[in-house]
């Protein structure tokens, strides 16, 4: 039996996307109903799973694996965007359930 969290409690909604948003990037709210790519130290709003015609499908809950910058602990851990495609430990961001940590990737529940 393999351990797999993909599909767990996934919740995806459609938002208007600016041109910085692409699949595989973390996003933050920009304007009403609109998202943009996350920047360093931004709190993670969601994870873009697809873009088409100026709209983004944004995963708001569920399991995500992402590159990590620095050390992140397992368990309930505060993380923020390190860039639009990576995360890092944070002193001030919301806590997420980190269930997998390797040298360069973590898995966590949004």
HELIX and SHEET records of a PDB file:
SHEET    1   A 6 UNK A  11  UNK A  17  0                                        
SHEET    2   A 6 UNK A  34  UNK A  37  1                                        
SHEET    3   A 6 UNK A  26  UNK A  29 -1                                        
SHEET    4   A 6 UNK A  46  UNK A  52 -1                                        
SHEET    5   A 6 UNK A  55  UNK A  61 -1                                        
SHEET    6   A 6 UNK A  11  UNK A  17 -1                                        
SHEET    1   B 6 UNK A  63  UNK A  69  0                                        
SHEET    2   B 6 UNK A  86  UNK A  89  1                                        
SHEET    3   B 6 UNK A  75  UNK A  81 -1                                        
SHEET    4   B 6 UNK A  95  UNK A 101 -1                                        
SHEET    5   B 6 UNK A 105  UNK A 109 -1                                        
SHEET    6   B 6 UNK A  63  UNK A  69 -1                                        
END                                                                             
